[in-house]
């Protein structure tokens, strides 16, 4: 399970941008984080370089671990495979 997830400042997650990296999160994001037990980190506003880096990491992982398309028997097997890749 991931301990930290990085978000862009999407409206469904952020009510208000405060100073620095502080955000006023939406109630739904707080409930989601509480349920799954991870911390949220947010990109700087207008910080396209940060978002691109995150998207690049996702692309790298996908190209190296999910191409060609995986064939697994169930979700548990997929999760086991993805954990092993991390």
Secondary structure, DSSP 8 states (H G I E B T S, - for coil): --SEEEE---TTTEEEE-STT-EEE-HHHHHHHHHHT-EEEE--TT-HHHHHHHHHHHHHHHHHHSSS----SSHHHHHHHHHHH-
